[in-house]
Every structure is written in structure tokens, then in C-alpha cells.
Amino acid sequence: MRPATLPGTEPEQKRRPPLAWALTALSLSMLLPSLSVSIANVGLPNMAVALDAPFNEVQWVVIAYLLAITTLIVGAGRLGDLAGRRRLLLSGIAVFTLATLLCGLAPNLPLLVAARALQGAGAACMMALTMAFVGETVPKDRTGSVMGLLGTMSAVGTALGPSLGGTLIAVFGWRAIFLAAVPLGLLALALTFRVLPDTAPATSSARQRFDSVGAALLAITLGAYALAMTIEGNSFGPLAIGLLLVSGAGLALFVITESRVSSPLLTLSMLRDPALAAGLITSALVSTVMMTTLVVGPFHLALALDLDPAFVGLVMSAGPAVSALTGVPAGRATDRFGAEAMVVIGLSGIIGGAVALSLMPTAAGVIGYVLPLVAVTAGYALFQAANNTAVMKDVSPRRRGLVSGMLNLSRNLGLMTGASVMGAVFAFAAGTSDVTTAAAAEVARGTHRTFAVAALLVAFGLAIVLGLRLRSRLSPGVRPGRADAE
């Protein structure tokens, strides 16, 4: 009988699947969830007409998807660690693909929203576990390159969604934006089954009981926060404030519960690891700023620069295109020069681009907006590859799913916060409650001040990272909560 092998030993290395096929499976698992966000947005007007529903109700096609991902992603990551990541990833892809088919066949809006929520549940498993599989499929010295590739696939999905969705709708109707993804889901399912390794816990001590109470409390907490950030758009009325209070109460109960159960969903001592905490905080801050470019950009281009809608869309696609092109080189730079240095350079690039956007006069025209946007998005691609590598590289195999889920959660929370909070900052800075009717000078003022705030947010994140580096140099030693942590 062959002896059991520990993670990282030579026998495990030999069991790694063929790299090209494994990366194809992981790339599809990253591409499909991001594509399903952007491709659905472009179809909302057609859905409203076809299903005879008001636009505020049709928006739940997007909200339900994002809400399901946000509430379930951390629990999905932890459950994958306990029950086996390959098994849960296969289940997630199967649920995602089935739900995608149901979306394309839904006869009315309530069933479409329900199918989208189910699709989001599958996407949560895919997003939480894809990065966790990097440790099982590639050597450590290539982690950055693979993280860059996964970041590229996410950017490709985001960039491809509007153009692909528009074409499918024009030729086949809105249902095609869902039905066309079903074959890709089946391909991802087949590849994952064939080439990704089984990652069931190696020891009996790893087979702990899943913390269902903690998972429920965290889902309520995150769900209430997500609704507070989205349900009233850029304003914060009584409903949003009430949801924030529910979220705060849920967080307090979650912390109390996690300190008392024997097998918690999230070991709170993990957050004492400064590298993990800094990675999560900066991920949320940077995602907030990236959403700012999507919220502010269309108004600035259309109203301040007086561009027609087709040109606005072309300029807006520059951001995701740059992220897609720079993702893999950013990953390679991370492997060569180190994750910590690249995190600092990436954050510095975002700050520089945001400062330029806050100072650039409208007389500079489209070039004056696009060049700083390229700096922001290139810095984002470099930060993402480096930060994901820094957070995931030394994580214990038994916690890879959980930490991956936390990292994706921080990004999701940042995106939702950016859509709501930075949208409110933009409207406040422009001096109007309805930006669509604002004068060009007001929109330009709002753009400049909003990106000034964005630069300050990322500067705060950079200060955290630099403080961590200084602390590690003054007090070298083993970082808690990483590979040595249970």
C-alpha cells in the first residue's frame, strides 16, 4: 500500500495535470462568471420590453446575480476546503450551466431573477475555488504568471460582454446571451472533471464540521450590505440605512459566534496576519476606484466632452482592453521581481492615473482622459496579479478555498461600494442630484473631485502596504496565519 503524501511533496508534484489543459479549465471558470455580469447588463432594455416589466424591476436580473455571489463566496471557499475543492467546483460549474440554460428559457421576470440567483450561487463556487486551484496545478515560481492569466480572463469577460451581448441580441434576441454560454459551461465542466486533481482533505483532522450558523450569519451580513449599496442607487435613504444597521448587527453576531464555535467558518486570528489583512483592504480600495471609472466615465465623456454614445462605448472599452493585454505580462513581472515590489508599483500607477484624471482639463479632450485611464487600468492589472500572488502563494492547502473566497469577496464589496458611494461623491461634487441634466462644467468638476478622492483611497492602501514592509524589516519572522496556520 502506498504511503500517503503531504501537499508539496514530490509524488504530489508528479500528479499535477497537464498544465495547458488545467489552465484552460481554470480560465473558463474565471471567464464565465465575469462575462455573465457584463453581458446581462447590455440586455436589460430588451428584457424590459420582452417581459413587459419596468426597468427598476429588470435591474434585479443583475442585482440577484451579484447578491448571490457576494453572500455565498466565502462559505463556498471554506466548504471547498472541507469537502474537496474539485468536487465543489464541479458542482458549481454544473449549477452555473443549468441556471444559465434556465435563464435563457425563463418565461417571465420572477423566474429569470430566480435563475440568475442560482447562476450566482454557481458562480460563487467557481470564483472562490479557481484561484485556490493554482497551488495544485502550477509550481510556486509560476504563480504570478497564472494569476495574471486569470486576471486577463476576468478582464476579457468584462470587456467582451457588451459587444458580444449586443451582437447576439441584434441577431437572435436577448435569450441568446444566456443560451450561448451553455456550451462553454459544459466544456468547463468536462475539462475540470478530466484534468484538475482531486483536492479532498488529506487528513482526518481537516474533515471538520461546516459552520452553517456562521455561514448563515455572514450571508445575512453581506446580503444586507450588498442591498444597502445597490437598492437605492447613489442615494442613501431610510431603507439603505436600515439595511446597513442590519449588516452591522449581523457582523457583530458573526464575530461572537465565530469566537465560540469549535470549527469556525472564519478564524478571526487569520486577520491578524498583516499581509492578508493588507491584501484584502487594498483589494477592496482598488476595486472601489476601478468601479469609479465605470460610474464616472460615461457621464464625463458624454456630457463634459460631448461624445456620441458609440464613441463613449469605444473609449470605455479601453480600460478592460488594457487590463486584458497587460494581465499576463504583469504576472510574469511578479514572478521575476517579486509580488511586494509589484504591488507597490501597481498602486503607484493607479494613484498617478487618478491624480491625472483629477487635474486634466476638458480642453485635453479624449486623449486627456484615455491616457490616464490606461495608467489606472495597467496599474490595476499589475496590482491584481501581484496582490493575488502575495495573498495566495503561502496559504496552507487546507485554507486556499477560504482565502480565495475572502479575496474575491473584498473585490466584490469594493465594486459595489464604488458603484454607490463614489457615485454619490460624483453627484455631490457636481452639485446636482441628477447628473444627467448637469452642465458640462459641473460634470467636469464632479469628475475631477471624484478622482481626487479615488487617489486618496489608493494612497491609503499604499501607505498600509509600505507600513507592512517597514514592519517586516524591523521585526523579521514567521508571518502568522499562513502556511503554518491551521
N, C-alpha and C positions, 0 to 999 in steps of 0.2 A: 504493500500500500504506500503511495507516495505521500511524503510529509507535506503538511500544509505550508504554504509560503506566505510571508508577510508582504504587505504593499511595498513596492520599491525594490524588491529583491530580483535577482536575475531571472528566475522562472517566470515571474510576472511580466518582465520586460519582453520575454520571448512570446508571451501570449497576446501581445498587443496586435490589433488588427492591421491590415494593410493601410498605410497612412492616408493615401489618396481617397480610398472609399470611406474611411472613417471621417475624414474631413468633409467629404460630400454629404454624408448623413448629418453631421453637426451643422453644416452650413444651411441645409434645408430647414433644419429645426430652428435656426435663428432667422432665416429669411421669411418664413411663412407668417409668424406672429406679427412682425413689423409690417409686412405687406398688407395684412388683414386690417391694420389700423388705417393706413393712408388710402387704400383702395375703397374702403367703405365711405370715407368722408366725401369723396367725389360723387358718390351715387346718391347722397341724401336727397337732393332736389327731385330726382327721378322717382325715388321711393315714395316721397311725399305725394306725388301726383298719382302714381300707380296704386298706392294703398289708400288713397283718399284720407290722408292724415295731416294735421298741422305740423309745421316744421319743428316746433318745440317738443312734440312727441316723437318725431322721427329721430331727433338727436339722441334718443335713448338707444338707438342702434349702435352708436359709438360709445356712449357712456356705459352701457351694460357690459360691453366687452372690456373696457378699461377697468371698470369696477371689479369684475371677476378676477382679473389678473392681479390687481392690487391687493385684494383681500386674501387671495389664496397662495400667492407665490412663495412666501416664507414657509408656510405649512407644507407646501408641495416639496420644497427643497429638503426639509427635515424628514418628511415621510420617505423620500427617496433614499436618504442616508440609512434609514432603519429597515425599509422593506426591500431595498435594492434599486439603484438608480436606473438600470436598464429596463427593469420591469415597469417602473412608473413612467419612464419616458415613452415606452411603447404604448402604455395605456393613455398617456397624454396625447400622443400623436393620433391614436385611434379615435379618441373623443373629439379632438380638434377636427379631424377629417369628416367624421359623421356629422358633427354640428355644422360644418361648412356646407355639407350637402343639404342639411335641413334648412339652412339659411336660404339657399337657392330655391328651395321648394316651398317655403313658407307662404301660406295663402293670405295671411293678414299680419298686421304690425305686432300684436302681442306675441304671436308665435315666432316672428322674426327676432324680436328682442330677447325672448327666452332662448332661442337657438344661439344668439350672439353671446349670451351669458355663458352657455355651455361651451361655446367655442373659446371663450376667455378662460374657462377652467382648464381646458386642454392646453391652451397657450401658456398658462402659468406653469404647468409641468414642464413644457418644452423650454421656456426661458430659464427656469430655475435650474434645470439639470444639464443644459447644453454646455455651459461653461464648466460645470463640475466634472464633465467627462474629459476635459482637456488633460487632467492629470493621469487618466488611464490610457490616453491614446498617443501622447507625444512626450518626448524627453523634456526635462526641465529647461534645457538650454534653447528650446524652440517654443516655449510657452508664449513669449511675446509675439512671435510671428503668427501663431494660431489665434491669439486674442485679437490681433489686428485684422486677421481674415474674418473672424466672426463679427467684429465691428463693421467691416466693409459690407458684409452680407446684410446686417441690420440697416445700414445706410442705403444700400441698393434697394431693399424692400420699401423703405420710406420714399426714396426718390422715384422708384418705378410705379408706385401705386397710382398717383394721379393720371399719368399719361396712359398706362395700361388700362386703368379703370375707364377713362374717358373713351378709349378706343372700343373696348368691349361693350360699353353701354350704347355707343353710337351704332354698332353693328348688330348686337344680339339683345340688348336690353339689360336692365340692372341685375337680373338674376345671374347673368354670366360672370359677374365679378366674383361670385362665390363658387359657382359650378366649375369655373376654370381652375380653381385651386385644388379641387378634389384629386385629380391625378397626381399633383405634386405631393399631396399628403400621403397618398398610397405609396408613392416612390420613397418618401422619407421613412414610412413605416417598414417597407421591405428592406431598405438599406440598414436601418437601425437594428432590425432583427438579425440580419446576416452578419454585420461587421463589428458592431460595438460589443465590448466584453461585458460579461455578467459581473455586476458590482455588488452582489449581496454582501452583507456584513461578514467579515472573515472570522469573527469570534463570537461566542455566545454572549459575552458581555456587551457587545454592540447591539444586541437584539432587545432594546429597551421598549417599554410600552410607549406608544404615541400619546403625547399630551393633548388630548382632544379638547379639554377645558381651556387650556392656554391658546390653542389654535382658534377656538371659537371667539374668545375674548379679543385676540389680535385681529381676527377678521372683522368683528364689530367695530373695533377702534379704527382700523384702516378704512373700512367701508364708510363710516361716518365722516372721516376726514375727507375721503375722496368725493363724497357727495357734497360736503360743505364747499369744496373748491370748484365744483362744476355746476351745481344745481341752479345757481342764480347768476351764472356768467361772471362778469367782472365786478359785480356788486356784492355786498355783504349785508343781507337783510336779516330779519329775525330767524328765519329758517336756517340760514347758513351758520349764524352764531349758535343756535341751539344744537346743531349737528357738531360744531366744534366742541361744545361743552360735553356732549355725549362721548366724543372721541377722547377728550381729556379724562373723563371718568373711566372709560374703558381702559385707557393706558394705565391709570393708577391701579385698577383691579388686576390687570395683566401682570404688572410688576409684583404685586403682593402674591398673586398665585404662583408665579414662577419661582419666587423665593421659598416656597413651601412644598412644592411637589418634588418627588424623588427623581423623576425623569422629565425635566422641563423642556418645552419646545425650544426655548432660547435661554442659554446660560448667560445670565446678565454679566457675569465676570468677563465674558468674551469682549464686552465693550470697553473693558479697561485696557485692552491691548491698544496702544496709541496708534499703531499702523492701521489696524482695522477700523477704528473709530474715525481716523483722518480720511481713510479711503471712502467710507460711507458718507461722511459730511461733505467732502469735496465733490463726490459724485452727485449728490443732491443739489449742491450750489451750481455746479456747471450745467446740469440738466435744466435748472431753472433759467439760466441765462440763454441756453440754446432754444428753449421754448420762446424766449423773448424775441428772438429773431423771426420766429414764425408768427408771433402775435403782432409785432410792430411793423415788420417788413411790408406786408401788403398795403397797409394804410399809408406808410411813408412813400412807397413807390407810386401808388395810385393818386394820392391827394397832394403830397408835397412835391413830387417830381412829375405829376400829371402823365403817367404812363397808361397805355391802354391795357385791358385785362390780359391779353395774350402775352404782352411784353412783361407784365408783372409776374406771370407764371414762369416765364423763361428765366428771369432774374432770380426768382425764388428757388429755382431748381439748382442754382449754382452751389448753394450750401451743401445739400445732400450729395451732389456730384463730387465736390471736393473731398468730402468725408469718404466716399466710396473709393476714390483714386488714391488717397493718402493712407488708408487703413493698413494695408499690408506693409508698405514701407515704414510706417510708424511702428508696427510690430517688430520688424527687423531691427530698427534703430534701438528699440527697447532691449532686445536680446543682446545687441552689441555694446551699448553704452550703459545699460542698467536702468531699471524701472524708476528708481528715485529721481535720477537726473532728468529723465524724460517727462516725468510728472511735472517737475518744476518748469521745464521748457514749454510744455503744453499749456500749463496755466498761464505762463507769461505771454504766450501767443494770444490766448483768449483775452487777457487783460488789454494787451496792446490794440487788438482789433476793436474791442468795446470802447476804449478811450477814443480811438479814431472816429468811430461812429458817433460818439457824443460831441465831437468837435467839428466834424466835417460839414461845411456849409452846403446848402442845397445847390449853390451855383456849381459845385463839383459834379453834379449830375449823377448818372447811373454808375460811372466809374468810381466816383467818390463813395458810393455805397457798396459796390461789389468788391473792391479791393480789401476794405476792412472786413467784410463778410468772409472772404476767402481766408484771411488771417485767423478769424474766430473759428471757422469750421476745421481748418487744418490743425489748429491748436487743440480743438476738441478731439479729433481723431487720434492725435498723439497722446493726449491725456487719457482717453479711454483705453487704448492698448496698454499703456504703461500702468495705469491705476488698476485695471483688472488683473494684470500680471502681478503687481505688487501685493494685492489682496489675496489672490488665489494660489500663488506659487507654493507657499509653505504651509497651506492649510492641511490639517490632518485629513486623511482619506475619509474618515467617518463623519467629517463635518463639511465636506465640499459642497454638498447639495444645499445645506443650510446657509452657508456663507454666500454661495452663488445667488440664492434666493434673496438674501438681505441686500446684496449689491444691486440686483435688478430692481428690488423694491425702492431703494434710495433713488435710483434713476427715475422710476415711475412717479414717486412722490414729488421729485423736483420738477418733472414735466407738468404735473397737474398744478402745482403751486405757481409755476411760471405762467401758465395759462390764465390763472385767476388773479394772483397778486400783482404780477408785472403788468397784466392788462389794466388793472385798476390804477397802478402807478402811471401808466401811459395816459389814461384818460384824465387823471388828476393833473399831471404835468401839462397836458394840452389845454387845461382849463375848461373842459366841457364834459358833460355827461354822455354825449352822443358824438363819438369821434367821426362818424360817417358824414356829419354835416359841418365839421370843423374847417376853418380856413387853412390854406397851405402853411402859413406861418405858424399857426397853432399846432398843427401836426408835426412840423419840423421841431418846434420847441419840445413837444412831448417825446419825440424820438431821441433828441439829444439828452434830455434829463433821464429818460428811462435807461439808456445805455450807460450813463454815468453811474446810476445805481447798480446796474449789472456789473460794471467794472469793479465797484467796491465789494460786491458779493464775492467775486472770484479772488480779489485781493485778500479778502478774509480767509478764503480757503488756502491760498498760497502761504499766508502767514502761519496757518496751522501746520502745513507740510514742512516749512522751514524750521518752525519751532520743534517739530518732531525730530528732524535731522540733527539739530543742535543738541537736543536732549539725549539722543542716541550716542552722540560723540562724547558727551560729558559723562554718561553712565552706560558704557557698553555692557552687554549681557544678553541673556536669552529673553526674547520677547514672549510675554505670556499670551496664552490663548491661541497659539498657532499649532504647529505640528506636534508639540509636546502636550497639548491640552486634550482632555477627553471631550 
